[in-house]
Structures are given as structure tokens and as C-alpha cells.
Amino acid sequence: MKILFIDIDGVLNKLSDKPSRSTPHYCDRNGHLVHSDPELVFRLNRLVDATDCKLVLSSAWRQSREWREDMKAQGIVSELLDRTPLESKDSICRGNDIRDWLEAHPEVDDYAILDDKATFLPEQESHLYRCRTDEGLTEEIAEAIKKRFTKP
């Protein structure tokens, strides 16, 4: 099984100083990103469809009681398999949450991590696809993950 751990803010939405029609500024009054960019969500949906990977939510959005419904409302059409633990053994960095989830799921063959700025463990760096907050999930990053998951 192939797993794609996904962050939301900075991955499926963008933060820019000067919003425009092509790069909307999806922030609440406190500057927190609150909506997904339809183009980036479409790119994620296409990636999941092409690779048959399963999604695991690693974002802070996983703390919502309605996290699955929240993701559907953002346009993610693929069903999310799971979310990383809300309280890891050592939740200092997101990498620990992912490590704990992987330890509980030995059936995982390969995984990738989509994130913009969280901290990860050294052994996870080769699995990390870091997005720029002002760009989100680019076509190049999506292609790199697709290549990883479809290698012979």
C-alpha cells in the first residue's frame, strides 16, 4: 500500500502578500489559511487517481471532529484512509506523528509526505516533498510523487 501524508495549509492553498484572481488570498481575520485552492485540490485528486495511493491527513486540520467532512468540503474527492495520531508518544514534530502512524501500519510499502514547513525525522527526508507556501502543490511536485509511486 502507498500512503500520501498530506498537510493542507501551504499545500492545498497559497499565501501571498498580494492576492489576485489567479492566486486568491484564503485567510481569516487572524491570517490563518481557511480554504483550499481548487486548482491545487484538483492536482491532488489527479495524483491520487493516477497512483492509487491512500491519503492520511497529517495537517493540524486532523484535529477537527468532522475532519473527513471538512476535507470533502475542500474538494478532496478521494476518501481519506486515516489521520495521524492526535497525541503521539513524542509530538514535538510532525515527523513523530507520521512515524507512530507507520509503526501501527506495517502493510505500507512506500509513502510520501506533502508539507510546507513542519519538522520531520532524518529518515523521512527522502520521502518529503516540500511545497512553497506561496505556491502550494505544484505540477512538478505532483509528478515527482507520481514517479515515486509508479516506479517498476
C-alpha positions in Angstrom: 0.0 0.0 0.0 1.2 3.5 -0.9 0.4 6.3 1.5 0.5 10.1 0.9 0.6 12.1 4.1 -0.9 15.5 3.4 -0.8 18.9 5.1 -3.4 21.4 4.0 -2.2 25.0 4.7 0.6 25.9 2.3 0.0 22.7 0.3 -3.6 22.9 -0.9 -3.8 26.7 -0.5 -1.4 29.5 -1.0 -0.4 32.5 1.0 0.7 35.6 -0.9 1.1 39.2 0.0 -0.9 40.5 -2.9 -4.0 38.4 -3.7 -5.3 38.4 -7.2 -7.9 36.5 -9.2 -5.4 33.8 -10.1 -4.0 33.5 -6.6 -6.8 34.2 -4.1 -5.9 35.1 -0.5 -7.7 32.5 1.6 -7.2 33.9 5.1 -9.4 34.7 8.0 -9.1 37.9 10.0 -6.2 36.3 12.0 -4.2 35.4 8.9 -4.9 31.7 9.1 -5.5 29.9 5.9 -9.0 28.6 5.8 -9.9 27.4 2.3 -8.3 25.3 -0.4 -7.4 26.4 -3.8 -9.5 24.5 -6.4 -6.5 24.1 -8.8 -4.3 22.6 -6.1 -7.1 20.3 -4.9 -7.7 19.2 -8.5 -3.9 18.4 -8.8 -4.0 16.3 -5.6 -7.1 14.4 -6.8 -5.5 13.7 -10.1 -2.3 12.5 -8.4 -4.3 10.1 -6.1 -6.2 8.8 -9.1 -3.1 8.2 -11.1 -1.1 6.4 -8.3 -3.9 4.7 -6.4 -2.2 5.9 -3.2 -4.2 6.3 0.0 -4.4 9.7 1.8 -3.6 10.2 5.5 -4.2 13.6 6.9 -1.2 14.9 8.8 -2.3 18.5 9.0 -3.5 20.3 12.1 -6.9 20.1 10.3 -6.9 16.4 11.6 -8.0 17.8 15.0 -11.4 18.7 13.8 -14.2 16.2 14.8 -15.5 16.4 11.3 -12.1 16.1 9.5 -13.4 13.8 6.8 -16.3 16.1 6.0 -14.0 19.1 6.2 -11.8 17.5 3.5 -14.7 16.7 1.3 -15.9 20.3 1.6 -12.4 21.4 0.4 -12.9 19.3 -2.7 -10.9 16.2 -2.0 -12.8 13.5 -3.7 -10.6 10.6 -2.6 -11.6 9.1 0.7 -9.1 9.7 3.4 -7.9 6.4 4.8 -7.0 7.9 8.2 -5.3 10.7 10.1 -2.1 10.7 12.1 -2.4 10.3 15.8 -3.8 13.4 17.7 -1.4 12.7 20.6 1.8 10.9 19.6 4.2 9.4 22.0 6.5 12.4 21.2 4.6 15.0 19.3 7.3 17.6 19.2 7.4 17.4 15.4 5.0 16.1 12.7 7.6 13.5 11.8 6.9 11.8 15.1 3.2 11.6 14.3 4.0 10.0 10.9 6.5 7.6 12.5 3.9 6.5 15.0 1.3 6.0 12.3 3.7 4.0 10.1 4.7 1.8 13.1 1.0 0.9 13.5 0.6 0.1 9.8 3.4 -2.4 8.7 1.4 -3.1 5.5 2.7 0.2 4.0 5.1 -0.4 1.1 6.0 3.2 0.4 5.0 6.7 1.5 5.4 10.3 0.6 4.9 13.4 2.7 3.4 16.6 1.3 4.1 19.5 3.6 5.3 23.1 3.5 7.1 23.7 6.8 6.7 21.1 9.5 9.7 19.3 11.1 10.5 15.7 10.1 12.8 13.0 11.2 16.1 12.4 9.2 14.9 9.1 7.9 11.8 10.8 6.4 13.7 13.4 4.4 13.8 11.2 1.3 10.0 10.8 1.5 9.4 14.6 1.9 8.1 16.7 -0.9 8.2 20.3 0.5 5.9 22.9 -1.1 6.5 26.6 -1.0 3.7 28.3 1.0 3.1 30.8 -1.8 2.8 28.1 -4.5 1.3 25.0 -2.8 1.3 21.7 -4.6 3.0 22.3 -7.9 2.8 20.2 -11.0 6.5 19.3 -10.6 6.0 18.0 -7.1 2.9 16.0 -8.1 4.9 14.5 -11.0 7.8 13.6 -8.7 5.4 11.8 -6.3 3.7 10.1 -9.2 7.1 8.9 -10.4 8.0 7.6 -6.9 4.7 5.6 -6.7 4.7 4.2 -10.2 8.3 3.1 -10.3 8.7 -0.5 -11.6 
